């Protein structure tokens, strides 16, 4: 018998308008990026939705800067989570249509998630801190490496 262990994922929170946009993006990406699209649709469906301005503090949303730690190697990374047309890995701006982007959206500070990387291998990531893009402040350390997932 083939049994698969289901890992409980932490609760996530999304702004209603962003959740709608993310679902549209996922549906549009189903043919090009089916695995990521499926993950994004599943995350959007399980999220607790909030109106604009009522998202809990320290929650990852679109266009924010987020710092997380990869438990496999202990490296810290600071990225900005963006829509596909705004992504630029050289500027540490990743698309929501990447496995790491989908794995971070909606998390709150202190949560840990086990999430597949581009190769499909699960990696544990601990969410450390978020800074709103509009504040103009990025975390005070530079990324120690770029994330390839």
Legacy VTK file of the C-alpha trace (Angstrom):
# vtk DataFile Version 3.0
C-alpha trace
ASCII
DATASET POLYDATA
POINTS 149 float
0.000 0.000 0.000
1.279 3.468 -0.858
0.527 5.942 1.913
1.587 9.540 1.802
2.055 11.534 4.966
0.151 14.784 4.897
1.976 17.631 6.585
-0.286 20.179 8.233
0.525 23.602 6.865
0.311 26.713 9.041
-2.691 28.973 8.702
-2.346 31.781 6.175
-4.053 35.126 5.646
-4.717 36.982 2.389
-6.318 40.252 1.370
-9.505 39.476 -0.590
-8.451 41.482 -3.680
-5.016 39.835 -3.724
-6.562 36.370 -3.336
-8.775 37.042 -6.368
-5.797 38.267 -8.406
-3.695 35.280 -7.355
-6.439 32.846 -8.372
-6.662 34.510 -11.807
-2.862 34.313 -12.183
-2.871 30.648 -11.193
-5.587 29.780 -13.701
-3.709 31.635 -16.443
-0.492 29.762 -15.562
-1.992 26.256 -15.426
-0.521 25.184 -18.780
2.939 26.745 -18.320
3.462 26.037 -14.612
0.886 23.403 -13.577
2.468 22.436 -10.241
2.883 26.046 -9.074
-0.606 26.959 -10.299
-2.077 24.052 -8.342
-0.213 25.085 -5.179
-1.309 28.724 -5.545
-4.958 27.772 -6.054
-4.837 25.479 -3.013
-3.251 28.187 -0.843
-5.785 30.796 -2.000
-8.637 28.408 -1.214
-7.466 27.602 2.338
-6.555 31.159 3.361
-8.467 33.280 5.840
-9.520 36.336 3.839
-9.355 39.926 5.070
-10.445 43.295 3.751
-7.899 45.924 2.800
-6.255 47.299 5.939
-7.342 44.406 8.171
-4.585 41.900 7.380
-2.932 40.785 10.635
0.402 42.505 11.321
3.592 40.812 10.108
1.810 38.856 7.368
3.425 38.274 3.971
1.451 39.983 1.206
2.271 41.047 -2.319
5.066 43.610 -2.822
6.390 43.246 0.715
9.938 42.366 1.681
10.245 39.085 3.542
13.144 37.462 5.357
13.180 33.721 5.847
15.660 31.036 6.862
16.190 27.802 4.942
16.434 25.118 7.641
18.450 22.784 5.388
21.496 25.040 5.328
20.687 27.826 7.821
20.993 30.570 5.234
18.896 33.699 5.511
17.354 35.343 2.485
15.525 38.643 2.017
13.250 38.940 -1.000
10.446 41.102 -2.311
7.367 39.133 -3.365
6.009 40.459 -6.667
3.680 39.722 -9.533
5.312 37.989 -12.530
5.885 41.131 -14.643
7.653 42.893 -11.760
9.931 40.015 -10.731
13.701 40.454 -11.078
15.839 37.845 -9.318
18.961 40.047 -9.638
17.145 42.664 -7.539
15.885 39.960 -5.114
12.307 40.366 -6.394
10.651 36.977 -6.889
7.436 36.106 -8.638
4.441 34.737 -6.808
4.462 32.119 -9.582
7.508 30.390 -8.078
7.388 27.660 -5.445
9.080 29.855 -2.827
6.690 32.736 -3.616
3.617 30.568 -3.155
5.113 29.055 -0.002
5.586 32.449 1.645
2.355 34.283 0.746
0.059 34.695 3.727
2.477 33.441 6.387
2.875 35.311 9.648
6.110 36.036 11.482
7.416 32.991 13.357
5.660 30.369 11.254
7.567 27.482 9.681
6.487 25.722 6.506
7.696 22.633 4.679
7.367 23.469 1.007
8.491 21.975 -2.322
11.280 23.693 -4.239
11.578 23.726 -8.053
12.843 20.141 -8.033
9.840 18.979 -5.974
11.913 18.310 -2.848
10.366 19.628 0.388
12.420 22.248 2.224
11.615 23.729 5.589
11.557 27.522 5.726
11.066 29.668 8.809
9.520 33.080 8.247
11.483 35.663 10.215
10.180 39.120 9.351
8.229 41.187 6.856
8.559 44.838 5.872
5.916 46.581 3.795
7.296 47.776 0.471
5.667 51.163 0.908
7.730 51.870 4.024
10.901 51.902 1.976
12.651 49.862 4.643
14.254 46.542 3.900
15.659 44.297 6.583
19.071 45.431 7.767
21.030 42.472 6.400
21.809 41.541 2.848
20.780 38.131 1.532
23.479 35.559 2.151
22.610 33.745 -1.060
20.057 33.790 -3.813
17.252 31.268 -3.691
17.028 29.030 -6.710
13.591 27.639 -5.946
LINES 1 150
149 0 1 2 3 4 5 6 7 8 9 10 11 12 13 14 15 16 17 18 19 20 21 22 23 24 25 26 27 28 29 30 31 32 33 34 35 36 37 38 39 40 41 42 43 44 45 46 47 48 49 50 51 52 53 54 55 56 57 58 59 60 61 62 63 64 65 66 67 68 69 70 71 72 73 74 75 76 77 78 79 80 81 82 83 84 85 86 87 88 89 90 91 92 93 94 95 96 97 98 99 100 101 102 103 104 105 106 107 108 109 110 111 112 113 114 115 116 117 118 119 120 121 122 123 124 125 126 127 128 129 130 131 132 133 134 135 136 137 138 139 140 141 142 143 144 145 146 147 148
